[in-house]
Amino acid sequence: MAMFGFIGVGNMGYPLLKAAVNTFGSSEVVYRDASPERNEFVMRETGAAFAEDICSVVKKCKYLVLAVKPQFFPQVLEEIKEFVTEEHVVISIAAGITIEFLKDSISQGIRVVRAMPNTPALVNKGMTGISFSQNDFSEEERRIIDQFFSSFGKYEVFDEKLMNAVICANGSSPAYVYMFIEALADSVVSYGIPRDKAYTLAAQTVLGAAAMVLETGEHPGKLKDNVCSPGGTTIAAVKALEEHGLRNAVMKASDACYAKAVALSEKK
């Protein structure tokens, strides 16, 4: 019997499976994806075995990771519900899928961890928000859950009512950061910097700036002020960003993301 079972190994499920293999070993991971080609690819890349169907995944694992798209949850849960027991720990990583929905669909007695990871998990730099159902988890289960979520980055625990906001802060936001890197690189390519070097300059700077926030504990505003010499180039650029509404654009993006997350939750 494997420790972890994955249903779905797409863009988000695969990084988590890969981290689980690296942490617990390939023999402790079993999975199934709807795509036969994907099943073969993951087996070649990780050495983990894929099961013949999703019900077999459930029967062969303790920690069940549901990594399918939200629209497929009703079908998947209907298929597996008779095989999920109170000994399982069900980990869901889909936006809009609430703990209540999972319990209503399977059993009120199941233990659930609702999680929102992000794609930087692929390079072990992920950030995940998690919520626990109001059930008892053993000390050993808590330890394994901690190991799992730490294996691909960092995590924080939240009350479930905040999970839609978590999606805005970490689940969807890598896309905004990629857009910023692309735009910054484009801007300096126009001045003659080769594109490959422009991407390196921009991406490494974003990485370093983020590390400064995390490692110094300084307020982002203070770190920004430290770069802005009086009458210098940076304050001129910051003034232009303010004039063109950078902060407002980011906040509006979060508003749109949050509204969509709420709508997905209410649709279930």
C-alpha positions as CSV (number, residue, x, y, z in Angstrom):
1,M,0.0,0.0,0.0
2,A,1.3,3.4,-1.0
3,M,1.3,6.4,1.3
4,F,0.1,9.0,-1.3
5,G,-2.4,8.6,-4.2
6,F,-3.0,11.2,-6.8
7,I,-6.0,11.5,-9.0
8,G,-4.9,13.9,-11.8
9,V,-1.3,14.7,-12.5
10,G,-1.5,17.8,-14.7
11,N,0.2,21.2,-14.3
12,M,-0.5,21.4,-10.6
13,G,-0.8,17.7,-9.6
14,Y,2.5,16.7,-11.3
15,P,4.8,19.0,-9.3
16,L,3.2,17.8,-6.0
17,L,3.6,14.2,-7.1
18,K,7.2,14.7,-8.0
19,A,7.9,16.3,-4.6
20,A,6.2,13.4,-2.9
21,V,8.3,10.9,-4.8
22,N,11.5,12.9,-3.9
23,T,10.5,13.0,-0.2
24,F,8.8,9.6,0.5
25,G,10.1,7.5,-2.4
26,S,8.5,6.3,-5.6
27,S,7.1,3.1,-3.9
28,E,5.0,5.4,-1.7
29,V,3.2,7.1,-4.6
30,V,0.5,5.8,-6.9
31,Y,-1.6,7.8,-9.4
32,R,-4.0,7.9,-12.3
33,D,-4.6,10.5,-14.9
34,A,-7.3,10.6,-17.6
35,S,-4.6,10.8,-20.3
36,P,-2.7,7.5,-21.0
37,E,0.2,9.5,-22.4
38,R,0.4,11.5,-19.2
39,N,0.4,8.3,-17.1
40,E,3.4,7.0,-19.1
41,F,5.2,10.3,-19.0
42,V,5.0,10.6,-15.2
43,M,6.1,7.0,-14.7
44,R,9.2,7.6,-16.9
45,E,10.0,10.8,-15.1
46,T,9.4,9.7,-11.5
47,G,9.4,5.9,-11.3
48,A,6.1,5.9,-9.6
49,A,3.5,3.4,-10.7
50,F,0.1,4.4,-12.2
51,A,-3.0,2.4,-11.2
52,E,-5.5,0.8,-13.5
53,D,-8.3,3.3,-12.5
54,I,-9.0,6.0,-10.0
55,C,-10.8,3.6,-7.6
56,S,-7.6,1.6,-7.4
57,V,-5.7,4.7,-6.4
58,V,-8.1,5.2,-3.5
59,K,-7.8,1.6,-2.3
60,K,-4.0,1.7,-2.5
61,C,-3.3,4.9,-0.5
62,K,-3.7,6.7,2.8
63,Y,-3.4,10.3,1.7
64,L,-5.6,10.9,-1.4
65,V,-4.7,14.0,-3.4
66,L,-7.5,15.2,-5.7
67,A,-5.8,17.2,-8.4
68,V,-8.5,17.3,-11.1
69,K,-10.2,20.5,-12.4
70,P,-13.2,21.7,-10.4
71,Q,-15.7,20.9,-13.1
72,F,-14.7,17.2,-12.9
73,F,-15.1,16.8,-9.2
74,P,-18.7,15.7,-9.1
75,Q,-18.0,12.9,-11.5
76,V,-14.8,11.8,-9.8
77,L,-16.3,11.9,-6.3
78,E,-19.3,9.9,-7.4
79,E,-17.0,7.2,-8.8
80,I,-14.7,6.9,-5.7
81,K,-17.0,7.7,-2.8
82,E,-17.7,4.1,-1.8
83,F,-14.0,3.4,-1.5
84,V,-13.0,6.5,0.6
85,T,-13.0,5.6,4.3
86,E,-12.5,7.6,7.5
87,E,-8.9,6.3,7.6
88,H,-8.1,8.3,4.5
89,V,-6.9,11.9,4.5
90,V,-8.4,13.7,1.5
91,I,-6.3,16.6,0.1
92,S,-8.1,18.8,-2.4
93,I,-6.2,21.4,-4.4
94,A,-9.0,22.8,-6.6
95,A,-10.3,26.3,-6.5
96,G,-13.9,26.6,-5.3
97,I,-14.2,23.1,-3.9
98,T,-15.1,23.5,-0.3
99,I,-14.6,21.1,2.6
100,E,-18.4,21.0,3.0
101,F,-18.9,20.0,-0.6
102,L,-16.4,17.1,-0.2
103,K,-18.1,15.9,2.9
104,D,-21.5,16.2,1.4
105,S,-20.3,14.3,-1.7
106,I,-18.5,11.5,0.1
107,S,-19.1,11.3,3.8
108,Q,-19.4,13.6,6.8
109,G,-16.8,11.5,8.6
110,I,-13.9,12.0,6.2
111,R,-10.9,14.1,7.1
112,V,-10.1,16.9,4.6
113,V,-7.2,19.2,3.9
114,R,-8.2,21.9,1.5
115,A,-5.1,23.4,-0.2
116,M,-4.2,26.0,-2.7
117,P,-0.7,25.5,-4.0
118,N,0.9,27.3,-6.9
119,T,3.0,26.3,-10.0
120,P,6.4,27.3,-8.5
121,A,6.0,24.0,-6.6
122,L,7.6,22.5,-9.8
123,V,11.0,24.1,-8.7
124,N,10.3,23.6,-4.9
125,K,9.5,27.3,-4.5
126,G,5.8,26.9,-4.1
127,M,3.5,28.7,-1.6
128,T,0.5,26.9,-0.4
129,G,-2.5,27.9,1.8
130,I,-4.2,25.1,3.6
131,S,-7.3,24.6,5.8
132,F,-8.2,21.5,7.9
133,S,-11.6,20.1,8.4
134,Q,-13.0,20.0,11.9
135,N,-11.9,16.4,12.5
136,D,-9.2,14.8,14.6
137,F,-5.9,14.3,12.8
138,S,-3.3,12.2,14.6
139,E,0.2,13.6,15.4
140,E,1.6,11.2,12.8
141,E,-0.9,12.5,10.2
142,R,0.0,16.1,11.0
143,R,3.7,15.2,10.6
144,I,3.2,13.6,7.2
145,I,1.0,16.5,6.0
146,D,3.7,19.0,7.1
147,Q,6.4,17.0,5.3
148,F,4.3,16.8,2.2
149,F,3.5,20.5,1.9
150,S,7.0,21.5,2.9
151,S,8.5,19.2,0.2
152,F,7.6,21.7,-2.6
153,G,8.0,25.0,-0.8
154,K,6.3,26.8,2.1
155,Y,2.8,26.7,3.5
156,E,0.5,28.6,5.9
157,V,-2.6,27.4,7.6
158,F,-5.8,29.5,7.3
159,D,-9.4,29.4,8.3
160,E,-11.3,28.1,5.3
161,K,-13.3,31.3,5.0
162,L,-10.1,32.9,3.8
163,M,-9.3,30.4,1.1
164,N,-10.8,32.5,-1.7
165,A,-8.5,35.3,-0.7
166,V,-5.5,32.9,-0.6
167,I,-6.2,32.1,-4.2
168,C,-5.7,35.7,-5.1
169,A,-2.4,36.0,-3.1
170,N,-0.7,32.8,-4.3
171,G,-2.8,30.6,-6.5
172,S,-3.4,32.9,-9.5
173,S,-0.8,35.6,-8.8
174,P,2.2,33.8,-10.5
175,A,0.6,34.7,-13.8
176,Y,0.7,38.4,-12.8
177,V,4.4,38.1,-11.9
178,Y,5.1,36.5,-15.2
179,M,3.4,39.3,-17.0
180,F,5.5,41.8,-15.0
181,I,8.7,40.0,-15.9
182,E,7.7,39.9,-19.6
183,A,6.8,43.6,-19.7
184,L,10.0,44.6,-17.9
185,A,12.1,42.5,-20.3
186,D,10.2,43.9,-23.3
187,S,11.0,47.4,-22.1
188,V,14.7,46.9,-22.0
189,V,14.8,44.9,-25.2
190,S,13.6,48.1,-26.8
191,Y,16.8,49.8,-25.6
192,G,19.0,47.1,-27.1
193,I,19.5,44.4,-24.4
194,P,19.3,40.9,-25.9
195,R,16.0,39.2,-25.0
196,D,17.6,36.2,-23.2
197,K,19.6,38.5,-21.0
198,A,16.6,40.8,-20.4
199,Y,14.6,37.8,-19.1
200,T,17.5,36.9,-16.8
201,L,17.8,40.5,-15.5
202,A,14.1,40.8,-14.8
203,A,13.5,37.3,-13.3
204,Q,16.5,37.3,-11.1
205,T,15.6,40.8,-9.8
206,V,12.1,39.6,-9.0
207,L,13.5,36.6,-7.2
208,G,16.0,38.7,-5.2
209,A,13.4,41.3,-4.3
210,A,11.1,38.6,-3.0
211,A,13.9,37.1,-1.0
212,M,14.6,40.5,0.6
213,V,11.0,40.7,1.8
214,L,11.0,37.2,3.2
215,E,14.5,37.2,4.7
216,T,14.8,40.8,6.1
217,G,11.3,41.1,7.6
218,E,11.3,44.7,6.4
219,H,8.0,46.2,5.1
220,P,7.9,46.2,1.3
221,G,7.4,50.0,1.4
222,K,10.6,50.5,3.4
223,L,12.6,48.3,0.9
224,K,11.1,50.3,-1.9
225,D,12.2,53.6,-0.2
226,N,15.7,52.2,0.2
227,V,16.0,52.0,-3.6
228,C,14.6,55.4,-4.3
229,S,17.4,57.9,-4.1
230,P,16.3,61.6,-4.0
231,G,16.0,62.9,-7.5
232,G,17.1,59.6,-8.9
233,T,16.0,57.2,-11.6
234,T,14.0,54.9,-9.4
235,I,11.7,57.5,-7.9
236,A,11.1,58.8,-11.4
237,A,10.0,55.3,-12.4
238,V,7.9,54.8,-9.3
239,K,6.1,58.1,-10.0
240,A,5.3,56.8,-13.5
241,L,4.0,53.5,-12.1
242,E,1.7,55.4,-9.7
243,E,0.5,57.7,-12.4
244,H,-0.4,54.7,-14.6
245,G,-2.2,52.8,-11.7
246,L,0.0,49.8,-11.0
247,R,-1.4,49.4,-7.4
248,N,-5.0,49.8,-8.6
249,A,-4.5,47.3,-11.5
250,V,-3.1,44.7,-9.0
251,M,-6.0,45.3,-6.6
252,K,-8.6,45.1,-9.4
253,A,-7.0,41.8,-10.5
254,S,-7.4,40.4,-7.0
255,D,-11.1,41.6,-7.0
256,A,-11.8,39.8,-10.2
257,C,-10.0,36.7,-9.0
258,Y,-11.8,36.7,-5.7
259,A,-15.2,37.2,-7.3
260,K,-14.5,34.2,-9.6
261,A,-13.4,32.0,-6.7
262,V,-16.6,32.9,-4.8
263,A,-18.7,32.1,-7.8
264,L,-17.0,28.7,-8.2
265,S,-17.7,27.9,-4.6
266,E,-21.3,28.8,-4.8
267,K,-21.8,26.9,-8.0
268,K,-21.1,23.6,-6.3
